[in-house]
Structure formats: structure tokens, C-alpha cells
Amino acid sequence: MKVASRLAAISPSETLAITSKAKALKKQGVDVVSFAAGEPDFDTPEHIKEAAVRALHEGQTKYTPARGMPALIEAVRQKFKDDNGLEYSTDQIVISCGAKHSLYNAFQAVCEEGDEIIIPSPYWVTYPEQVKLAGGIPVFLPTREEEDFTIDSRRLKSLLTPRTRALVICSPSNPTGAAISRDRLEEIANLACEHDFYLISDEIYEKLIFDDFDLASIASLSREVRERTIVINGVSKAYAMTGWRIGYLAAPRLIASAISNFQSHSTSNPTTVSQFAALAALTGDQTPVKIMVEAFRKRRDFMMERLGGIEGLSCRKPVGAFYVFPNVSSLRMPSAELANELIEKAGIAVVPGGAFGWDSHIRLSFADSLDNLGKGLDRLQEYVKSKL
Ligand SMILES: Cc1ncc(COP(=O)(O)O)c(C=O)c1O
């Protein structure tokens, strides 16, 4: 038996693997505090669940158009207009089974065999694997911790070749929580227009932003930029809806139409009842989002304060998402080994930075109660003290 080389080269998602390991240990009764979660610990707001239940009772159990149901596409169009100042027509929008699926479709749409896709590092684990699946070559653009992991346009320029097809940006970022300022976005957009490459802008953490950071969608900078950008977003993180699997993208018409055709032969429409839930999320009461963001901000501050008190660790302050990304280089250990020791000896699950192409760090999610975070940080502090 042989697996086709296309799939044999793909690595499993390390973030999902560590979350599963932590869950399995907890189930066996082992006392593990998990900092590995890639999803909000909040439940989906009640009015969203109710909309889904209503849809089921009304018999909404059939196929919708492959690109998503018209009412949801219209809600997404309106969301882009209201939140991002982006004017799209409905035929530029495709709803998919999570933002991960939207990204997969985007890479399939833009990437020819051997095309280079630039990915700033540290990066979200899935980008390079999806690029490879599309026949592309991931080219990494290292950022600097001292520059808050932001993209340096001179370094970006030095990586451009005639095969450069696209740049991926993720703001706020998983794993660093850093966001890209308007000035930097302008520089990046100018390069994209000058050197004719696409921008794939992953905005899944858009709503989880703190400290009045002036977050902009790069596509909103000009019509020219919008015409070369695929904006990716979804309801997973903003509305605590990771299990519902609804993501969406907006793109130039030609690309959106190709993606819609592609999707019609792969998954068909995303789950109908989840589309009704997403519609309620986008058009309903936004108070639960505000409550969640405020809780995340408090936890971020708590994490920063506690990490600041652990000798040997240093950490940039994230402005968005729900992760901190402390530097653990003083422990002089590959991050995977460290993560293994932490789960086995200290009873805490963290994601090794190596999974994000950044071995000197670990990622701690603060999608948990302050009590649990405090308990986990006590253990981390003890462990680091014993090692230095
Ligand atoms: C940066 C980033 N993009 C996209 C996704 C995928 O989101 P979804 O659950 O909607 O597929 C995630 C999920 O962890 C993420 O961290």
C-alpha cells in the first residue's frame, strides 16, 4: 500500500495534536492545565444556537447553493462594508466550511505548480501545508521579536522573484498576537501592486483586538489593492463557533467564481444549519463579542503580569487574538522537547514554537479561566525555576 506523494508529504497539525493529548490525559484523570486551546472557552451565544434550532424545526435540512445561501452571502457583504469599509458584490463572496477551508480554496485558486508563496514567520501551522497541497513552494519571511513580529518591507522585497505569486498576512496573528499597523500595510500593498502579486489576508482574529489598536483590512487601502487581495474571515473565533465550521472569503470576481465552482465539486455547500447560525451571528446582537473581548483583554493583562515575574522568560505584549508567545531560549531546549517535558513533568500543555517555525518560543493560549491560567502559570514558574 502506498499513499500518494501529494499527501505523504503533509505533516499533521501539531496544534490539534497537543490539544488532543491534553484532553486525553485529562480524561484519564491526570491533572493537566492546558494552554494549548486554539478556540475560545466561551459557549456559542444563545441567540445563535436558537437560530440554528429554529432553522432545523423549519426543515432547513437541504442543500444550499454551493457558494453558500444568499441571505448569508448578503450578511457577509454587509459585514465587509460596515466593519472594513469594503464594497463587494455578492458574486465576490464564497462561504466555506471554516476559514481553514476558505484558505485552502484560496491557495488552490492562485497557485500554479512551483509558484512561490511568501509566509511571514512565525506562521500559523496550516499555511505551508496548504501551499504545498496547491503545488506551491512556501518561502518564509522571518520577522523579528524586537520589532513586535511585524513585516519588514525591505526584507519582503529581497525575497521577491518572478515566481512570487502571493504573500500571506495574518493580523492579529496566530501565534504572536501581533497586528500590522496601517503604515506597514501601505508598504506591503505598494510592493504587491508594483511587483504584481496577490495578498491573502487572514482576518479571522479581527474582532479580538485590544487597546484601541487601529486595525485595518489591507484590501480597504485602495481599489487596486482590493483587486489583488483575497480576504479570509469567519465566525469561529469572534462568536465562539469553532465547531460549526463556517468561514468565508471575498475576492476578485474571477477568483471567487473559480472557487465556487471548485467547491461545488469538493464539499458542496457548508452545512445548512450552520449557515443559519452564522447568519444570526453576523446580523444579531454583538454584545457577547464585546463581553468575550473584555474577558480576553483581562486575561492577556494577567498573563503578561505573571510572565513578567518569571525570571528567564520574556514576552511581547499581544494586541489581539488569545495567545502569548514567550521566549524560552534561556532554557536551551528544542521547543518540542520542552513542550513534552512540560506536559509530563509540570502538568501543563503548551504548543512548541517549532510548530510555527520558531523554535525559541512556546505558545500559550489564554482561552481559559483566570483561575486555571494562574494555576498553570504557577507550574510554569516552578518548572523554569528548577531549570535555571
Ligand atoms: C490564523 C488562523 N486562520 C484560520 C484559522 C481557521 O479557522 P476556522 O476554525 O474557521 O477554520 C485558524 C484557527 O485556528 C487560525 O488560527
PDBQT file of the ligand as one rigid body, heavy atoms in Angstrom, charges set to zero:
ROOT
HETATM    1  C1  LIG A 401      -4.722  32.122  11.848  1.00  0.00    +0.000 C 
HETATM    2  C2  LIG A 401      -5.862  31.210  11.664  1.00  0.00    +0.000 A 
HETATM    3  N1  LIG A 401      -6.518  31.205  10.490  1.00  0.00    +0.000 NA
HETATM    4  C3  LIG A 401      -7.557  30.398  10.276  1.00  0.00    +0.000 A 
HETATM    5  C4  LIG A 401      -7.986  29.518  11.246  1.00  0.00    +0.000 A 
HETATM    6  C5  LIG A 401      -9.122  28.569  10.925  1.00  0.00    +0.000 C 
HETATM    7  O1  LIG A 401     -10.332  28.919  11.463  1.00  0.00    +0.000 OA
HETATM    8  P1  LIG A 401     -11.611  28.011  11.232  1.00  0.00    +0.000 P 
HETATM    9  O2  LIG A 401     -11.881  27.317  12.512  1.00  0.00    +0.000 OA
HETATM   10  O3  LIG A 401     -12.712  28.978  10.850  1.00  0.00    +0.000 OA
HETATM   11  O4  LIG A 401     -11.330  27.060  10.116  1.00  0.00    +0.000 OA
HETATM   12  C6  LIG A 401      -7.351  29.476  12.482  1.00  0.00    +0.000 A 
HETATM   13  C7  LIG A 401      -7.766  28.505  13.509  1.00  0.00    +0.000 C 
HETATM   14  O5  LIG A 401      -7.069  28.189  14.433  1.00  0.00    +0.000 OA
HETATM   15  C8  LIG A 401      -6.259  30.354  12.700  1.00  0.00    +0.000 A 
HETATM   16  O6  LIG A 401      -5.604  30.360  13.870  1.00  0.00    +0.000 OA
ENDROOT
TORSDOF 0
